[in-house]
Amino acid sequence: MAPPVVARQRSPTWARILSAPGTVKETVGSVNVPVICGGQRIVPGNVVMSDTQT
């Protein structure tokens, strides 16, 4: 079995959780809507970057 695309790219990737709480296939989700990430409002079109500095 081939590794996931992220692993093949060999670029650092961070995540706090594997999936959003309450994700189920029984309900319709949303795309291109604002979300809160790390206490910051992220809207469609934003570029999110990170590094290893804390």
C-alpha positions as CSV (number, residue, x, y, z in Angstrom):
1,M,0.0,0.0,0.0
2,A,1.4,3.4,-1.0
3,P,1.9,6.0,1.7
4,P,-0.4,9.0,1.8
5,V,0.4,12.0,-0.4
6,V,1.5,14.1,2.5
7,A,4.0,11.4,3.5
8,R,5.4,11.2,0.0
9,Q,5.9,14.9,-0.2
10,R,8.2,14.8,2.8
11,S,7.0,18.2,4.0
12,P,6.3,18.9,7.7
13,T,2.6,18.6,8.6
14,W,0.9,19.5,11.9
15,A,-2.6,18.6,13.1
16,R,-4.3,18.7,16.5
17,I,-7.0,16.3,15.6
18,L,-7.5,13.8,12.8
19,S,-11.0,14.9,11.9
20,A,-13.4,17.6,12.9
21,P,-15.5,16.7,15.9
22,G,-18.9,15.4,14.9
23,T,-17.9,14.4,11.3
24,V,-20.3,11.8,10.0
25,K,-21.4,10.7,6.6
26,E,-25.0,11.2,7.6
27,T,-25.1,15.0,7.3
28,V,-24.0,17.4,4.6
29,G,-20.8,19.4,5.4
30,S,-19.8,22.8,4.2
31,V,-17.0,24.1,2.0
32,N,-15.7,27.6,1.4
33,V,-16.9,29.0,4.7
34,P,-14.9,30.8,7.4
35,V,-13.4,28.7,10.2
36,I,-11.5,29.3,13.4
37,C,-8.0,27.8,13.5
38,G,-5.7,28.4,16.4
39,G,-7.9,31.3,17.6
40,Q,-7.7,33.0,14.2
41,R,-10.5,33.5,11.7
42,I,-9.6,31.9,8.4
43,V,-11.7,32.7,5.3
44,P,-11.7,31.1,1.8
45,G,-8.7,32.4,-0.1
46,N,-6.5,32.8,2.9
47,V,-3.1,31.1,2.8
48,V,-2.1,29.4,6.1
49,M,1.6,28.9,6.7
50,S,3.5,27.6,9.7
51,D,7.0,26.8,10.8
52,T,8.7,25.1,13.7
53,Q,9.2,28.3,15.8
54,T,6.9,28.6,18.8
